[in-house]
């Protein structure tokens, strides 16, 4: 992301593709020293209301469909009361920034004690730009801690997602532009008493997005608690990619820990919003101009996070850009496996389906680690955030 208050970036040329594409990252490293994740976020999350580990589900029918030995799905359809993983990053980043403003981390064991410890900061407004899930998570965090919030969304955001954000007590500003423009407007409007909690970064704004990434580590530590010997068992991890924050958390977990260095990392983006894949192809960050119109709304991002880019550039082995129909197919397959996943949540499985398409070269299959004996972790990052759209695609309401 360039400076949100103005400036230019390196833009990709005009590009309107309909086909799924695969980018092999020949610069990826199996181990990246110095980025090992910590467990502090997990310790914080466990003290917050409604925390519980999300399920890790063994899905033999998905394994058979993909031609691999085993598939585990980490389902984020209900995370701390919201239908996506975003609460992990929003709550932890806000907590860390509030501690920074206090000057130290207070002692607390429950929400009441935390709110008392934060009282000296006075009234604050938490702000964010979003395609839906992150903004709602910031608004929920603000409400939980007793603060106000204000959320910015791009044109074309589904009315159900706006209503969900407003249900958290946040006014929503509809921006005439894409997600990147919503980020810029949010940053421009932030004044005294305002705290921008963004999951993307730009020059001069990296501390909070770094804490967002740290917050996502909880998901992967849970996997290790749910799957003993995960470092030995997991051969590949498929993760959805927007600006790259969740993907960079996966990189830190599976590339920063030497004992986990064997797993292949597969990032999945929508066709037309595949800013990370196109950046890996180019060898430098590029901007994919909007509008970004995929049904995978949470991944409709045109600019890689400045903070996440160095991690995903070195950590992701394969980048897959998929069309909306593959996301729909993946939603239906996950539903048959008993998992509620929205369009964004199903993207990672959609990427694996694209790799298993007979048109993909054998080197892509090999780079992704999709051997017949492979054991795969799939991150399903959201539930049904738009119930009507889910029913239209899957054929029944979300359970």
N, C-alpha and C positions, 0 to 999 in steps of 0.2 A: 504494500500500500504506500503510495506517495503521501506527502504531507496532506492531511485531509482538508486543510484550509486553502488549498490551492496547489498549483504546480502540475508538472507533466510526468509521464512515465513512458516506458518502452512498450508500445502497443503492438499486438499481433496484427497482421494484415487482415483484410476482409476475409471471412471464412464462414461458410454456411454448409456444414456437412450433415448428412443424415446417418452415415454408417458408424458402427461401433469401431473404435480404434484402440490399439495397444502400443504403449511406449515402453521399451525395455531400457532400464536405467543402467548403463554400463559403468557409471561412476559410484554405484552403491557400495557400501562397506558392510561387512558382516559384524564388525564391532567398532564403535565410536567411543574412544576413551573420554572420560570427563563429563558424561551426561547422565550418569546413573540416577534414576529417580529415587525420591525419598518417600517415606510413609506418613509424613506429617499431615497431608490432606486427609488420608484415611482416618487418622486420629481425631481430626476436627469434625469430619462428617459424622462419625459415630456418636458425637455428642449433640448433633442437631436433631430437631423433631422429625419424625417419620423416616429416619434412616433405616434401611435394611439392604443387604446385598441383593442385587437383581439376579434372576436365575441364569444358570448356565445349563443349556439343554442339549442332550445327546439326540441327534436327528438322523437315524439310519436311512430314512427314505431320501433325504437330501444327499447323503453320502453316495447312495446308489445312483441318483440322478447325475451327480458330478463325476462318477467313476473313481471315487477315492474310498479309503477304508473307513473314515470316520469324519463326521462334521459335528462340532459343537457350536451352538448359537448363544451368544451373550445377548439376552433380550433386555433392552432398555425401554420397554413399553410403559413401565411405571417406575419412576425414579423419584423418591422423596415427594410423592404426590403429584408429579407432573409426567406427561407422556414422552419424555426424552431424557437423554443423558446430560443435557445442558446444565441441570441444577448443580452438578458436580463442580463445574468450572466457575459458574457465576457465584455460587455461595462461597467457595474457597477464595476466589480472587477478591471479592468484596471484604471478606473477613481479614485477609492479609493487608489490604489497603487501609482498612479501619484501624488495625493494630499499628500500622505505620504512622497513621495520623496521631494515634495515642502516644507513640514513642516507644511502646513495648507491647508484648503479648500478655494480656491479663490472665489471671487464674480464673477458671470457670468450669462448672460441671454440667450446667443445663442452660436452657435459653434465658430463663429469668436472670441468672447470674451474668450471662453475657450482655444482655441489654442494660443491666445496671452498670457494668464495666464500661460500656460505650456511651453512657449518658453524658460525660463531659464534652463530647464532640458536638452536642447540640443537634439541631435539625439539619438533615442533609437530603439531597435528592439524587438518587441513583439513576443514571441515564445509559441507554444503549441503543444501537441500531441492530436490526434483526430482520430475518426472513420469517420469524415466528418463534422458534423454540428458545433461543438464547434470550431474547427480549422478555419472554414470559418468565424465564428463570430469574432474570435480574429483578423483574417486578415482584416475583414471589419472595425473593431474598429481601428486598426492601421492606415488604409488608411484614415479613417474619421478624425483622430487626427493629421495626417501628419507624421506618423512613418513608419518604415520598419517592415516587419514581416517574420517569417520563421516557417513553419508548418511541423510536423512529422506525418506520417500515417503508419499503419501496413501493412504488406503484405496482398494482397487480397482485398484492398480497391478498390471499383468500380472506373473505369476510369472517369466516369461522376462526381463523387464527387471530385476527384483530380483536374479535369478541373475547377470545380466551385471554389475551393480554389485558384487556380492559377489566376482565373479571378479577384480576389481581389488584385492582385499584389504580392502575396506571393510565393516564391519558396517552393516546397514541397519535403521533404526527405522521400523516401520510405524505411521503415525499415524491415529487414529480421527477422520478429518475429510478435508477437501479439500486441494488444494495450498496455499492460503493458510494453513490451519491448520498444515501441515507447515513452512512458512516461519516462522511464529510460534514453533513448538516448537523448531526449530533455533536460533533466536536466543535463546530463553530458556535453552537448555542450554549455550550457549557460555560456557566459563569461561576461566581462565588457561591459556595455552598453546594455545588454540583460535583458529582463523582461519576465520571464515565467509566463503565465497566464493559470494555469491549473485548471480544475474543479474537480480533485482528489487531495488527500493530502497524505503526508508521514511525518515521523518524521523530525521536523525542518522546514517543509513547510506547514503551515496551514492558515496563514493570508489571502492570496489571495483566496484559495478555500472557505474560510468562506465568503468572500465578493461575490463570485460567488453565493453561496446559498442565501445570502441577496438579490442579484439582482433578483433571481427567485420569490421573494415575490411579485413583481409587478403583476404577473399573478393572484395571489390569491386575492390581493386587488382589482383588476379589477372585479373579480367575485362578490365581495361584492358590488361594485358600480352598476354592471349590474343586480344583483339579490337582491333586498331589502329583508331583513330578512333572508339572506342566512344561518346564524347560526342555525336558527330554521328549515329551509326547507331541508337542505342537510343531508341525512342520511348516505351516504357512498361516498367515493372519490376513484376512480381508477386512478393510476398513473404509468407510465412506470419507470423501475428501471435499471440503468446501474451500476455506482459506488455508487449511492445513493444520489447524490447532489439534484436533483429535488425532490426526495422523502423526503429528510430531510427538504426541504423548505415547503413541504406540512405538515410534522409533526409539524414544528414550528408554522404554521398558524392554524392548527386544533387541536393541543395539547397544544400549548403555551398560547392560549387564552381560559380561563375557560368557557366562554360563548359558545364556539364552540366544547366543549369536547364530544358531543354526536355522531359525525360522525365517522363511521368506515373507516379505511384507508387500501386500498388494493394495494399492489405493484405487478407489473407484469414484469417478466424477460423471456428471451429465455431459453428453455431447453439446457443444456450444458454450459450456461453462467450465471447460477442463483447463483452467489456468495453471494448475500445478503440472499436469502432464505436458502441456505445451511449453512450460518453462523448463522442465527437465529436458525436453527435446531440443530446446534452443540453447540450453546451458546457462541461462540467466532468467530472472523473473520477467515475465511478460504480462501484459494486461489484455484480457479478452473483452472487447467492447460489447456492451449490452445492445438490445435488451436480452436478458437471460430468462427463458420462459419454460424451462423444464418443469414437469410435475414434481421433481425432486427439489422442492422449494428451498430446503435447508442447504442445498449445495449450489444454488444459483449465485455463484461468486465469480467475479472476473479478475480479481487480483490476489495473488498469494500473500499470506501474512509475512511481513518483513521478518518477524521473529521466527516463524515456523520454517521458512524457506531453507535455511542452512541445514536443518535437521532432515526435512523430507527429501532434499536434493541428495543427501548422502545415505539416507536410510531406506527409502522405498525402492524395491527391486523392480516392480512393474506398476505402471499406471494404465488403467482401463477407462475409456470414455464410453458410456452406454446411452442408448436412446430410451425414451420413456416406455416403450413397449416391453423392454427387458425388465424395467422396474416393476411394471404391472405383473409380468409373469412371475417374478420373484415374490411379490406380495401374495399371489395366489398359492405358490408353493409353500411359503412360510405359514399361511393360514391352514393348509392341509396338515402341516406339522404341529398345529396347535399354537402358533405364535402370531400375535397381532403385530404387524409392522406396517407403518405408513410408507409413502413413496420414497422418502429419504432413508428410512430405516431398512428398506429392502435393497438399497443400492449395492451394498457389498456382495450380497448373493447374486444380484444381477451381473456384477462384474465377473464372478466365477462362471456364470452361465455363458457370458461372452467369450471367456477364455476357452471354454469347452466346445465352442462352436467349431465345426469342422474346417472353417475357413482360416482359423488361426494356425500360424506356423508352429512346428514342433518346438522351436527354441522359446516361444512364448510360454508354452505349457511347462517346459523345463525350468525356465526362469521363475515361474510362479510356484514351483514345487508341487504341482498337481500330479504326482505319481499315483499309480493304483494303490499303493500302500500308505499314502499320505493321510495325515490327520490334521484337519483344518479348523481354525477358529474363525467364526464369522461374527462381526459386530453388527447387530441390528440396533441402530442408534435411536429409533423412535417408534412409538406406537401410532395409533390412528389419530393424528392431530386434526384431520378433517373427516368426520364420521361419514358424511354424505358421499364424499369422493371415495372413501374406503369401500363403502357398500356397493357403489357403482362398479368398482374395479373387481372386487373379490366376490360379490354376489350375495353377501349377507352383512348385517351390521357387525361392528367390532364387538367381541364378547366382553 
